[in-house]
């Protein structure tokens, strides 16, 4: 968690126009130039910029907002971390409505211009045509349609920045002004082109906003899960308060069918609670006094009184949302190449546009054979046009066809969809680096306790000596162990209770440490422990149980001997139960070509027994917690940077950090989501296979997007410079390029998980 001192210096800005990594780079570099700024983090997925100010900084939130606006980007909200700002959904909706309004204001005059242009050019000249279209295009290019674009362009140019708005301004303003020359000198009108370019630019902005809204709908779905109000007990009365007015320690009253308002603890009542949003388990979980509850889960039948323990950013749901947003705003290493390209893109485009203008203006006859060839299949190519017209068409086409936005959208849109899909399946992906690293994994190292197994011992076997019976053995063991708090003792007590037995009365209970326990039941001494304890007490009959003892221990069981009246009467065995899905998950890893290793502090015999049952390839037993990091490092030396570690996220934190991909496996609110690159909220090992599939599918989309976006620009700009691309077609193609990248990312939602038997 961020400490209060840091939060007081952290400012969050909402920049709706920051729609790609190219834009984010401009915003980030602008802020980093300020003397009072310590660090800047941009998130294209939710249009957020987080700025950490230096201690004693004179710059405030308003100053940061002015700096961003000076770079050509509007800021709709600026606040210090922890302050209540405008609702995220409301901000997105307002931006979408503004884009829609600007689009309609531009589209209506542009449509009229098109309707007039067709008969004017093809059939009968319209009197006063130039004046009519100049008047119709003026509000499109300069006022309601283009004002925001040109304002952003001017601010960017003043700050020596170049964004997409600059290209659109340079592609729309010159054609309008050149078209006005027609009032004094007969020439082809370019005013229609100016209006069309601006309108299609606005169409693209609106469609991008809508498409990105679909791509990030998982975040909105998560946010909407939270309760809006809570019923609390105050001054002896129940009253309903807004969720933001809850206080830590408030007693909340939750009736059947209602959402748990925030994370808390049951202080009165019992019920079953649907925790599927957190754990993915469809079966409601029984809750009673002392049990923890997760906010936004649903109370099914009983009335509960719940003490509020976590509020706001501390809640499980808030942490999930934050982690998904971090993933959506992160980058993958492959994106660094695209970012370097887009950082130099706009200046290079200007140079190419100027060079195109100069070459066509100075050498039109030399290049005219290109037009003669193109006119045979491109109806808009006019080989008879004058040199100045050809130069203008080529330069403007280069400006409007160039699309750094498509390159900038390639990674964040795919990450938005992938991270959202993961959250819906209980897979929280923290970083884009993990998405790229996981596709090259060769080794997966699994911690045993809590990962492959449940981490809680359970009763597995009861063996009676030839002259005793199993019920007597278990009854005596339960009675004596009932007085102990040891996990093995509790496993025996619980197992006996599940078999219908109840503990009797024990007297003179005593613990012999790691060797076992003793007590008196019905006037007879009872000993429960290992061979050393019983031999020290002179117990007879141990030899008759040796074969069963060896068999159980070879199967990885922890075995205690039960003796009474100076004679061994049986064995009770417990084991850390293997999760039912572990074997299935490991088979899925094998199908993905992974070498699966189990690492544990348990003894070799117990570890081998578990490995045999679930199909582990390699076992490292007797490894202390501090030795797990060294083991991961050894695997990295052997296999290279292709090692993943899967652990509980708490005890295994150092090993998770050392691994190339750390995967924390937990359940519900107890999950340590700060511990790893990927967190499996549902606590199921099959989530590892799903996470790998999702990461590989997401990375494939990123690569597809980058290949398409870069290939589009590599192919389109030379065609435009050669005079074969009409500017109006170019702006349509530019819009289509960005939308195709977003659309391809959204198609990721159709991915079918096939890594486990349940998914197949």
N, C-alpha and C positions, 0 to 999 in steps of 0.2 A: 504494500500500500504506500502511496505517496504521503510523506509527512506533511504536517500543517504548514511548516515554514516554506517548503517547496511549493505547496499549493498556493500560498499567498503570492508567489512570484510567477505563477503559471497562468497564461492568458490563452483562451480558446477563441478562435475566429471562425466564422462560417463564411466560406467564399464559394457561392453557387457556381460561378463561372469557371472554377478550377476543375475542369472535367478530364484532364489527362496529366500524365507525368511531365509532359512538356510545360504545361501551365503551372504545375506544382513546382517545377524547377525554377521558374521565373519568380513565383511568389516566395519560395524559400530563399533564393539568393538575394532578393530584395530585402527581406527581413534580416538576414545574416549580416548585411552590411551595416546595420544599426549598432552603435557602440554598446548599447545597454543589453543586447540580446546575447544570451549564453548558448541557447540551442533552439533549433526549429525542427518540428516534425510535421509533415504534411500527410494527409489521408485523402486520396482522390475518391475513395469509395463513399465517404460521407461528407466530402467537401470541407473537412475540418483542417485547421492549422493550429497546432499547439506550440506556443512560444514560452520558453523559460527565460525570465529576465534575471540579470545579475543582481546580487544583493545591493540595495541602495540605488537601484536604477531610477533615473528620472523619467524614463519613458513609461507611459501607462497604456491601457487598452486602447484609448482613443488615438494615441500616437501610432500604435501598430496598425490600427485600421486605416489611418491616413496614408501610411507607407504602402500598404497593399493596394489601396485605391489609386495611389500615385503610379503604381506599376500597371494599371489598366484593369483591375479586377474589383468588382463591387463586393462589399462586405455587408451581410445582412444581420450579423450578430457578433458582438465582441464582449466577452465577459471573463472575469477571473475564475479559475477552477473552483468549483464548489458553489458558485453563485447560481441562482435560478435564472436560466435564460429562456428564450423563446422555445416553444415546443418544436422538436426536430421535424415531426411530421408536418406541422403547420408551415415551417420554413420551406420544406420541399414543395408543399402544395402551392405556396405563394409564388415560388420561383417558376413552377410549371405553369401556373395561371398567367403570370407575367409574360412568359415566352409564348403562350398561346395567344394572348391579346396582341402582342407585337406582330405575330405571324398573320393574324387576320387583318390587321390594319395595313400590312404590306401586301397581302395576297389579293385583296379586292381591287386596288388600283392597278396592280400588275396584270391581273386577269383582263381588265378592261383594255390595257395597253396591248396585250396579245390579240384580243378580239379585233382591235383596230388595225394592228400591224398586218394581219393576214390579208384582208382585202386590199389594203393600201399597197402592199408589195406585189400581190398576185393579179389583181383585177383592175381596180380603179383608184388612182391617187385621191386621198381625202384632203379637201381644202383645210388649211390650218393644222395639218397633222402634227407637225413638229411642235407647235405651241401646245396642242392638246396633250401630247405624251410628256412634254417637259413639265407641265402642270401636274399631271397625274403621278409622275415619277418623283417629283420633289419631296412629298411627305414620306415616300418609301425610302429614298436614299438619304435624306437629311433629317427628317423629323422623327415621327413615331417609330418607324421601322429601323432606320440606321443610326439614330442619334446616340444610342448607348454603345453601339459598335465603334463609331468614330471617336466618341469620348474616351473609350478605353484605349483605342489606338493612339490617340494624342498623348494620353498619360504615359503609355508605354514608351513611346518614342522620346518623350521628354526625359525619361529615366533610362534611356539607352537600352531598352528592352524591345524584343520583337516577338509578338504572339500571333495567334491566328487572326485576331481582329485587325491587325496591321495589314495582313495579306488581303483580307476582304475589303478594307478601306481603299487600298491601292488598286484593287480590282474593280471597284464600283465608282469611286469619285472621278478618276480621269475619263472614263467613258461618258459620264454625264456632261462634264465640262467641254470635252471635245465635241460632243453632239450639239452643243449650243453654237458652235461655229457655223452650223448649217443655216442660222438666221442671216449671216452675212456672206457666206461662201458655200456654194452647192457642194455637198459631200454626203457620204453615207452616215445615217444616224446611228449613234452608239447608245442613246439614252435607254432604249429598250433593254439593252444588255445590262446597263447599270442597275435598273430596277429588278431584272430577273436574277442577277447575281445576289443582290441583297436579300431578295425574297427566299431564294433557295438556301441561303445561309441561315435564315431564320427558321425555315422548315427543318433543316438539319439540327439546329440547336433544340428545337422543340421535341423532335423525334428522339434525339439522344437523351434528353431529360426523361422522357417517358420510358425509353428502353432501359436506362440505368436504374430507374425506379423499379422496374421488374427484376433487374439483376440483383438489387439489394433488398428485395421484398422479405427475405428471411430475417433481416434485422428488424424490420417493422413488425413482422409476425412475433418475434421474440419480445419486443417492447410491449406489444399489445396484450401479451399474456398476463402482465402484471395487473394487480387489483388497483382500482382508482380510489376507492374509499375503504375505511376500516371502521368497525364498530368497537368502541373502547369503553372501559369502565372508568368513569371519573366522577368523583364526589358522590359515590353511591348510585350513580345513574349510568345507563348505557347511552352513548351518543355517537353519531356517525361523523367522522372527520375525514378530510382529504388525506391521501396517503402521505403527502409531503409534510403533513402536520403531526404525524406519529412521532412519539418520543421513545427513546430506549427505556425499557422497563414497563411500558404501557401494557395493561392486560386487555387483550383483544378477545372478543366473543365471536366465534365462528360457528354459524349454524349449518345444518346439512345442505349440501349443494353449493355452498359459497367457497370462494377462493381464500386461501390463507393469505392475508394482506402482505406479510413480510416474514423473513426468517425468524423463527422463535422456538420456544420450548413449551410443551404442554404442562400446564399447572393444575388442570382439573378436567376430568372427562375422558372418554375413550371413543375411538372411531376408527374407521378405515379411511385412508387418504390415498387419492390417485396421484402418484408421483411420476407419471409417465413422461411429463415434459422434462424431468431431470434424469431419470434412470432408464426410460424407454420400456419399463416393465408395465404391462397393461393391468396386472393384478394389483388391486389396492393393498396398501401396507397397513397393518394394524398399528395404531398409535395409542399410547396411554401416558400417564403422568411421568415426566422426566424425559420423554422422547423428543427429539428435535424435528422441526418442521421446516420445509422449504417454501418460501414465498411463491405464490402463483399456482401451487398445487391445490387440489380440490378436495374438500371435506365431503365424504360420501354420505354418512348417516348420523353420527352422534354430534351432540353439542360440545364444543371444545372451548376452554379458556386457555389462551396462549400468551405467554410473555414475549414481547418483542425484543429480540436480541441484536438484530442487524438491520440497519436502515440505509436507504439510498444506495450509494456506490458500494456499500459493504455486502449487499445481498448476493446470494448465489446467482440470481437472474442477471443482476447488473454486471457481475464479473463475466458471465457468459457473453453478454452483449459487448462488453469492452474487449474481450479476447477476439471475438469475431471481427469487430471493427479494426483491431490491430492487424489481423490477418488480411483483411480487405485492403488496408492501407499500406501493407508491406510490399516489398519488391523481391523478385527472384534475380539471382546473379545474371541470368541471360538478358534481363531488362537493362542492365547497365550499358550494354552495347547500344540498345535502342535509345537510351537517354542521351548518350554521347552524340548519336546521330541527330536527334531532335534539337539538342542544344545548339548545333551549328546549322540546322536546317533552314530557318527563315533567312539568315544572311546569305546563304548560298543560293536560295531561291531568287532573292533580289538580284544577285549577280547574274544568274542565268537569264532572268527576265530582261535586264538591261542589255546583256550580250545579244539576246534574241532580237530585241528592238534594233540595236545598232546594225547587226548583220543584215536583217531584212530591209532596213532603211537604206543602207549603203550598197547592198548587192542583191536587189530583188530579182534582176534578170538571171543572175547566176543560179539562184535557188528556185526559179520558177518551174523548172522541170519536175521538182518534187510535187508542186501543186497540180501540174498537168497529169501526173500519175495518180495523185489522190482524188482528183475530181471524177475519175472514172467510177468510183464506188462510194465516195463521200459527198453527199449532195450539198453540204454547206461550204465546200472548198471552191473559191472563185479565183481561177488563175489570172483573170483579167483585172483584178483589183490593183490599185496604185500601191507604190512602195510604202507610203506612210500608213495606209490602211492595213497592209499585210504586217507591218512592223508592230502596229498597235494590237492587232488581233493576236499575234504570237506572244507578245509580252504579257497581255492581260490573261491569256489562256494559261501561261506558266504560273502566274500569280494565284489564279483561282483553283487550278488543278492540284497544286501542292497541298498535301494533307498531313502535317505532323500529328494532328489529333488522332488519326487512325493508329499510328505507332504508339502514341501515348496511352491510348485506350486498350492496347493489346493485353497488357498484364493486369491492370486493376479490374477490368470487367470480368475476366476469367476468375480472378481471385475472389471477387464479390460473390459470384455464383458458387464456386467451389467451397468457400468458407461457409456460406449459407447452407448449402446441402449438408456439409459436415455437421453443423450445429443441429440441424433437424434430426440427424442420426446419432447425436450424442458424441460427435467427434469435433473437438475444438482445436483448430490449427492456428498456432500463434504466428508463424513466420512464413514468408514466401521462400526463404532459403531452404526450409524443411521440405517444401513441395518439390524443389529441384533435387535436393539431396536424396530423397527417398526413392526416386526412380532408379538410382544406381546402387541401391543396397545389395550387399552380398551376404551379410551376416546379421541375424537378429538374436540378441542376447536377452533371455527372459529370466527375471528374478523368480524364484519358486514361490515363496510364501506371499500370499495375497495377490499373486499374478496368475500362476498356473493353479495354485490351490487357493482355498478360501481364506487361509490364514487363521483358522480356528479349528482346534482338534475336535474330533467327534468319536464317539464309541463305535468300534468296528467289529470286535470279536470278543466272545466269552468262551473260555475252554475250561471244562471241569475235569478234575482228576477222576480216575476210574471209580472211586468210592464216594463221589460227590455229585451234585447236580448244578447246572448252570445258573438257575434262579437263585440258589443259595449263595453261590459265589458272587453274583452281581448284587444281590441284596446287601450282603455284608460290606462289599466295596462301596456301595452308594451310601450306606449309613455312616461309615467312618469318613469318607471323602466329603460328605456334606458339610463337615466342620472346617474344611480347607478352602482357601481362595485360589489355589493353584489352577491354571488353565486345564491341566490334565484331570484334576479332581472335578472341576466343573463339567468337563466333557463326560466323565463317568456318571455323574449325578443326573445330568440332562438325558443322557442315553438311557439310563435305567428308568427314568420317569416316562420317557417316550414308549418304553416297553410295558408300562402299566404298574411299575413298582414305586413304592413310597419309602423314604428313609425311616429307619427306626431311631432309637435313642442311643447316643454314644456317650460314654463317660471316659474320663481320664485321657482325653485326646491329646496327642503329642506329635510334633513334627520332628522328623529326623533329617531335616534339610533336603538335599537332593536325593537322599537314599529312599525316602518314603515317609509314611505316617503310621501311628499306632493308636489304638483305642480299646475300650471295653464295651462289648455288646452282649447284653443278656448274661452278664457275669463272666464272659469268656474274653480273653485277650485276642485281639485281631491285629494282624500286621499286614500292611500293604506297601510293597516297595520292590526294590531290585534285589538281586541275589545276594549282594553284600550285606544288606540289612538282615535278611532272613538267616543267612549263615551265621552272622554274629549272634543272633538270638537262638541258635541251635535248632532251627526248624528242620524237620525231616520231610521226606517225600519229594524233594526237589528233582531227583533224577527221573521220576516218572513224567515230568513235564518238560524235560530238556528238548525233546524232538519238536513239540509244538512251539516252544519258546524260540527255537532257532528258525522254524518256518515263518513265524509271524515277524520276527526281526528282519529276516531276509526280504520280506515284502514291504519293508519300510515302516512297520508299525512300532509305536512305543508301547512296551509291554510291562505291566506290573504284576507281581505275584501276590496272591491272596492266601493268607495262612491263618488258621485258628486252632486253638488247642495244641500248639506246637507242631502242627502238620500242614503242609501246603495242600490246599484244596482246589486251586485253579488259577487261571490267568485271565486278565482283562487287558485288552489292547485298544489303543486309540491311535488315530492318525489325522494328519491335516488333510481334510477331504479335497480331492481334486474337483475343480469346477467342471460341470458337465460339458461345457463347450470347449474346453482346452484342447482335447484331442482333435476336434473338428477344425479349430483355428490353426493348429500346427500343420494339419494336412493342407490347409489353404496356403500356408507359407511355403510349404514344399512345392506346391503347384506353381508358385511364383518364382521358383528357382532359388530359394533362400536356404542358407545353412543355419539351422536353429540350435542355439546353445542354451543350456540352463545353468545358472550360477546360483549357488546357495551356501549358506553357512552350515547346513545340516551335514551329517556324516555321509560317507560315500555310499553305504548300503541303502539308507533311506532315499538318497537322491537318485540312485540307479533304479530303485523300484518305481518312483514317479516317472522317470524318463522312459522306462519300458512301457508304461501304461499309456503315455500320451504321444510317443513317437519322437522323442528328442534325439538329435544327431550326436550331440557332444555334451558332456557333463563336467562342470567345474564345482566340486564339492569342498566343504570346509573352508570357504572363503569368507573372511571377516568383512564387515561393512567397508572398512577403509581399503580392503584389498580389491573391491569390485572395480574401483577406478583404474587400478593397475591392470586388472584383467582386460578391461575395455581397451586400454592403451596397447596392450599386447596384441589384441585382435586387429587393431588399426595398423600396427606394424606389419602384421601378416597379410591382411587383406586390403590395406589402403584405407582411404577415408570413406568407407562404405559400411559402417557399423551402426546399428540401431540398438538402443537399450530400452527395455520395457520393464518398468518397476512401479512401486506404489507412489512415487512422487514425493515422499517424505524422507524415509530412511535411505532411499537410493538417489537422492538429489545430486551428490557429487558425480556418481556414475552417469546419470542422465545428462549432466552438463558436459562430461568428457565425450560422450558418444556424439557421432555426427548427426544423429537424429535421436532425441530423447522423447520417449512416449510414456506419459504418466497414466496409470490405470487406477481408477478410484470409483467412488459411487456417490452421487448426490452432492449435498453441500459439503461433505468431508473431503472432496477432491482437492488436491493441491495444484491449482491451475497455474501457479507461478513456476512450477518445477521443471517444465519440459516444453519442447517445441510443439508437441501434440498431446492433448489430454483426452482420455476416453471416459466420459462422464458416466456411462452405463456400467462401468466396471467389468466388462466382458472382453475376454481376450480376442474374440472374433472381430472386435473393433479394430484391432491392429491390421487385419487383412483388409477390412473396409477402408481404413485410413490410407493404406498403400494404394489400393485401387483408385480411390478418389484423388489422391495426390498425383498419380500417374496420369489420370484422365485430365485433371486440371492443367498439368504441365503440357500435355499434348495440345490442349486448346491454346495455351499461351504461345507455343511454337507455331501453330497454324496461323494465329492472329498476326504474329510478327512477320512470318513469311509472306502472308497476303499483303499486309500494310507496306512493308518495304518493297515488295515486288511491284505493287501498284505504283508507288512513286518512281521507282527505277524505270518502269515502262512508260508511265503517263507523261512525265516531264519532257523527255526527248520528243515525244509525239507532239506535245503542245509547242515546243520550241521550233519544230519543223513546219509549223503552220497548218497542221492537219487536224487540229482540234478547235472547235468553236468554243469561245469562253463560256457560253451558256450551257453547253453540254459538259464542259469541264467542271462547272460548279455542281451540276447534278451528280457527276461521277465522284466528286470529292465527298459529297454528302453520303452517297451510296457506300463509299469505302468505309467511312466511320460506322455507319449503321450495320454493315456486313460484319465488322469486327464484334460489335455488341451482340448482334444476332447469333453469330457463331458461338459466343460465350454462353448465351442463354440456352443453346442446344445442349450444353453440358448437363442440364437438368434431366435429359432423357437417358442419361447413363444408367445401365442396368448392372448392379453389383452381382458378380458371379464368383467371388473368391471363397464363399463358404457354401456348405451344402444347403443351408437354409435359404440362401439367396438363389441358388439354382433350382 
